[in-house]
Amino acid sequence: MKIALSIIMFSVLVAGTSYAFAQTMQGSMPAIDSMKNSSMNGNMSNWGNKTMMNEGAMMASGNIDLSKASPVLGSPNAPVTIIEFGDYQCPKCDAWFKNEEPTIKANYIDTNKTKLYFVDFPYLGADSPVAAQAAHCAGDQNKYWEYHDYLYSNQGAIQSGWANSNNLKSYAITLGLDASKFNSCLDSGKYADSVAYNKDIGSSKGIQGTPAFFIVGSSGSMQEIMGPQPAAIFSSTIDQISTQPVPEFGSIASLILVVALVSIITVSAKTRLRFIPRS
């Protein structure tokens, strides 16, 4: 009986572990999916339609905390996730935004193959974290990506004043935001802690400069791309990750349980036979 009990306990442990691991390998836990489905908004920018999603609780992708990142760009159900760490004063980020990202958006984001999150990594001067906060303030009025795009489209020299508080407020007016609400948000430092938190997340991943990218597949696999690499590099990485199958750990767990039950029956039968008195 002790052997049978040990087999049962082992089977339950393996089955539970397999299920939890299968959920992780699929990129998110069930609660995350429910959060996604309940928090999507449509939006427009110079790229066209953009799906936005604000999440109030922690969401992880590839073990990277995206709870304070941008709204999602693209379909929340896209199987591959691009996580970009950037600074609005970063010239290389601007170059990737203008020269490479349009290709990735057209071929992967607009076709629901990939989604993108932008995570703040301000490190190029005092104006960088303020610019990041301003984008989140615009997000309060459902214009995060419009403001994000405007900043990169009108980027000036590092710490030249183009991203100081007064100019950031003028950009909000240009984009048709409620100036009073935007200014109150920016002046209060509402998103200061969120921006600092995002930078800490990047630092914990070893990021020292921008742009830095993590490409995460539905199987949980992840590859890092450093710098404003050509769109072809991203395409190759996305295609490679997209072809990696998601392990069917649920089926494996079921098989283990069946084997365990057969073993229990066998052990129990042998135990009964052992104690049957001979005539």
C-alpha positions as CSV (number, residue, x, y, z in Angstrom):
1,M,0.0,0.0,0.0
2,K,2.9,2.3,0.7
3,I,4.1,1.8,-2.8
4,A,0.7,2.5,-4.3
5,L,0.3,5.7,-2.2
6,S,3.8,6.9,-3.3
7,I,2.8,6.4,-7.0
8,I,-0.4,8.3,-6.5
9,M,1.4,11.3,-4.9
10,F,4.1,11.3,-7.6
11,S,1.5,11.2,-10.4
12,V,-0.4,14.1,-8.9
13,L,2.8,16.1,-8.5
14,V,3.9,15.5,-12.1
15,A,0.5,16.2,-13.6
16,G,0.2,19.5,-11.7
17,T,3.7,20.6,-12.7
18,S,3.1,19.7,-16.3
19,Y,-0.1,21.7,-16.4
20,A,1.5,24.8,-14.9
21,F,4.5,24.5,-17.2
22,A,2.3,24.2,-20.2
23,Q,0.5,27.4,-19.3
24,T,3.9,29.2,-18.9
25,M,5.1,27.9,-22.2
26,Q,2.1,29.3,-23.9
27,G,3.3,32.8,-22.9
28,S,0.8,33.7,-20.2
29,M,-1.4,32.4,-17.4
30,P,-5.2,32.2,-17.8
31,A,-5.9,35.2,-15.7
32,I,-3.7,37.3,-18.0
33,D,-5.9,36.4,-21.0
34,S,-9.0,37.5,-19.2
35,M,-7.4,40.8,-18.4
36,K,-6.5,41.3,-22.1
37,N,-10.0,40.6,-23.2
38,S,-11.5,43.1,-20.8
39,S,-9.2,46.1,-21.6
40,M,-8.9,46.8,-25.3
41,N,-9.5,50.1,-27.1
42,G,-9.1,51.1,-30.7
43,N,-7.0,54.1,-31.7
44,M,-5.5,55.9,-34.7
45,S,-2.1,57.4,-35.5
46,N,0.0,58.1,-38.5
47,W,0.3,54.3,-38.9
48,G,-3.5,53.8,-39.1
49,N,-5.5,51.6,-36.8
50,K,-3.8,50.5,-33.6
51,T,-5.3,48.3,-30.9
52,M,-4.6,49.5,-27.4
53,M,-4.8,47.6,-24.1
54,N,-4.2,48.9,-20.6
55,E,-3.5,46.3,-17.9
56,G,-3.7,47.2,-14.3
57,A,-2.2,44.0,-12.9
58,M,1.1,42.4,-13.7
59,M,1.5,40.7,-17.1
60,A,4.7,38.9,-17.9
61,S,5.9,37.8,-21.3
62,G,9.1,35.9,-21.5
63,N,9.6,36.6,-17.8
64,I,9.6,40.4,-18.6
65,D,7.1,42.4,-16.5
66,L,4.9,44.4,-18.9
67,S,2.5,45.7,-16.2
68,K,3.7,49.3,-16.7
69,A,4.6,49.1,-20.3
70,S,2.8,50.7,-23.3
71,P,-0.6,49.6,-24.5
72,V,-0.2,46.7,-26.9
73,L,0.3,47.6,-30.5
74,G,-1.4,45.0,-32.7
75,S,-3.6,42.1,-31.8
76,P,-3.4,40.9,-28.2
77,N,-3.8,37.4,-29.6
78,A,-0.8,37.6,-31.9
79,P,1.4,34.6,-31.2
80,V,4.8,36.4,-31.2
81,T,5.6,39.4,-28.9
82,I,8.2,42.1,-29.6
83,I,9.3,43.9,-26.5
84,E,11.2,47.1,-27.2
85,F,13.2,49.0,-24.6
86,G,13.7,52.6,-25.7
87,D,14.5,56.2,-24.9
88,Y,12.7,59.0,-26.7
89,Q,16.0,61.0,-27.0
90,C,17.8,58.0,-28.4
91,P,19.0,58.7,-32.1
92,K,19.3,54.9,-32.8
93,C,15.7,54.3,-31.5
94,D,14.6,57.1,-33.8
95,A,16.4,55.5,-36.8
96,W,14.8,52.1,-36.1
97,F,11.4,53.7,-35.8
98,K,11.7,55.5,-39.1
99,N,13.6,53.0,-41.2
100,E,12.8,49.5,-39.9
101,E,9.7,49.4,-37.8
102,P,7.3,50.3,-40.7
103,T,8.4,47.1,-42.5
104,I,7.8,45.0,-39.3
105,K,4.5,46.6,-38.8
106,A,3.3,46.0,-42.3
107,N,4.4,42.4,-42.5
108,Y,3.8,41.2,-39.0
109,I,1.8,43.6,-36.7
110,D,-0.9,44.5,-39.2
111,T,-1.2,40.8,-40.2
112,N,-1.8,39.7,-36.6
113,K,1.4,37.7,-36.5
114,T,3.1,39.9,-34.0
115,K,2.3,42.4,-31.3
116,L,4.6,45.1,-29.8
117,Y,5.1,46.6,-26.4
118,F,7.3,49.6,-25.7
119,V,9.0,49.7,-22.3
120,D,10.7,52.9,-21.1
121,F,14.4,52.9,-20.6
122,P,15.3,56.6,-20.2
123,Y,19.0,57.1,-19.7
124,L,20.1,60.0,-22.0
125,G,19.4,63.0,-19.8
126,A,16.9,64.6,-17.5
127,D,14.3,65.1,-20.3
128,S,14.1,61.4,-21.2
129,P,12.1,60.3,-18.2
130,V,9.8,63.3,-18.5
131,A,9.1,62.5,-22.2
132,A,8.3,58.9,-21.2
133,Q,5.9,60.1,-18.6
134,A,4.3,62.4,-21.2
135,A,3.5,59.4,-23.4
136,H,1.7,57.7,-20.6
137,C,-0.2,60.9,-19.8
138,A,-1.3,60.9,-23.5
139,G,-2.3,57.2,-22.9
140,D,-4.8,58.4,-20.3
141,Q,-6.6,60.0,-23.2
142,N,-6.2,56.9,-25.5
143,K,-3.4,58.5,-27.5
144,Y,-0.3,56.8,-26.3
145,W,0.8,55.6,-29.7
146,E,0.0,58.9,-31.4
147,Y,2.2,60.7,-28.9
148,H,4.9,58.1,-29.0
149,D,5.0,58.4,-32.8
150,Y,5.0,62.2,-32.7
151,L,8.0,62.3,-30.3
152,Y,10.1,60.1,-32.6
153,S,8.9,61.9,-35.7
154,N,10.0,65.2,-34.2
155,Q,13.1,64.2,-32.3
156,G,15.8,66.8,-31.7
157,A,19.3,66.6,-30.4
158,I,19.8,65.1,-26.9
159,Q,19.1,67.5,-24.1
160,S,18.5,70.4,-26.6
161,G,15.2,71.3,-25.0
162,W,12.9,69.7,-27.6
163,A,11.6,67.2,-24.9
164,N,11.4,69.6,-22.0
165,S,8.1,69.9,-20.1
166,N,6.9,73.0,-22.0
167,N,7.4,71.5,-25.4
168,L,5.9,68.2,-24.3
169,K,2.8,70.1,-23.3
170,S,2.7,71.9,-26.7
171,Y,2.8,68.5,-28.5
172,A,-0.3,67.5,-26.6
173,I,-2.2,70.5,-27.9
174,T,-1.0,69.7,-31.4
175,L,-2.4,66.2,-31.1
176,G,-5.7,67.5,-29.8
177,L,-5.4,66.3,-26.2
178,D,-7.2,67.9,-23.4
179,A,-4.4,70.3,-22.3
180,S,-5.7,70.7,-18.8
181,K,-5.8,67.0,-18.1
182,F,-2.5,66.4,-19.8
183,N,-0.7,69.2,-18.0
184,S,-2.1,68.1,-14.6
185,C,-0.9,64.5,-15.2
186,L,2.6,65.6,-16.3
187,D,3.1,68.2,-13.6
188,S,2.0,65.8,-10.8
189,G,4.5,63.2,-11.9
190,K,1.7,60.6,-12.0
191,Y,3.8,58.2,-14.1
192,A,7.3,58.9,-12.6
193,D,7.4,55.7,-10.6
194,S,6.1,53.7,-13.5
195,V,8.8,55.0,-15.8
196,A,11.5,54.3,-13.2
197,Y,10.1,50.8,-12.7
198,N,10.3,50.1,-16.4
199,K,13.9,51.2,-16.4
200,D,14.7,48.9,-13.5
201,I,13.1,46.0,-15.5
202,G,15.4,46.7,-18.4
203,S,18.5,47.0,-16.1
204,S,17.6,43.6,-14.6
205,K,17.8,42.2,-18.1
206,G,21.3,43.6,-18.6
207,I,20.2,46.4,-20.9
208,Q,22.7,49.3,-21.0
209,G,21.7,51.1,-24.2
210,T,18.8,51.4,-26.6
211,P,17.1,50.2,-28.6
212,A,17.0,46.7,-27.1
213,F,14.5,44.1,-28.2
214,F,13.2,40.7,-26.9
215,I,11.3,38.5,-29.4
216,V,9.1,36.0,-27.5
217,G,7.3,33.1,-29.1
218,S,4.1,31.4,-28.0
219,S,6.3,28.4,-27.0
220,G,8.0,30.6,-24.4
221,S,11.3,30.8,-26.4
222,M,13.0,34.2,-26.4
223,Q,15.7,35.9,-28.5
224,E,17.4,39.2,-27.9
225,I,18.2,41.7,-30.6
226,M,20.4,44.7,-29.6
227,G,20.5,47.9,-31.6
228,P,18.6,49.2,-34.6
229,Q,19.1,46.1,-36.6
230,P,17.6,45.8,-40.2
231,A,14.1,44.6,-40.6
232,A,15.4,41.5,-42.2
233,I,17.0,40.4,-38.9
234,F,13.7,40.8,-37.1
235,S,11.8,39.0,-39.9
236,S,14.2,36.0,-39.7
237,T,14.0,35.9,-35.9
238,I,10.2,36.1,-35.9
239,D,9.8,33.5,-38.6
240,Q,12.1,31.1,-36.7
241,I,10.3,31.6,-33.4
242,S,6.9,31.2,-35.0
243,T,7.8,27.7,-36.3
244,Q,8.7,26.4,-32.9
245,P,5.9,24.1,-31.7
246,V,4.2,24.5,-28.3
247,P,4.7,21.3,-26.3
248,E,1.6,19.3,-25.4
249,F,2.3,18.9,-21.7
250,G,-1.4,18.3,-20.9
251,S,-1.3,15.1,-23.0
252,I,1.9,14.0,-21.4
253,A,0.4,14.5,-17.9
254,S,-2.6,12.4,-18.9
255,L,-0.3,9.6,-20.1
256,I,1.6,9.6,-16.9
257,L,-1.6,9.4,-14.9
258,V,-2.8,6.4,-16.9
259,V,0.6,4.6,-16.4
260,A,0.4,5.4,-12.7
261,L,-3.1,3.9,-12.4
262,V,-2.1,0.8,-14.2
263,S,0.9,0.5,-11.9
264,I,-1.4,0.9,-8.8
265,I,-3.8,-1.8,-10.1
266,T,-0.9,-4.2,-10.7
267,V,0.7,-3.6,-7.3
268,S,-2.6,-4.0,-5.6
269,A,-3.3,-7.3,-7.4
270,K,0.1,-8.7,-6.5
271,T,-0.4,-7.6,-2.9
272,R,-3.7,-9.4,-2.6
273,L,-2.3,-12.6,-4.3
274,R,0.6,-12.6,-1.8
275,F,-1.7,-12.9,1.1
276,I,-4.1,-15.5,-0.3
277,P,-3.6,-18.6,1.8
278,R,-2.6,-21.8,0.0
279,S,-5.0,-24.7,0.2
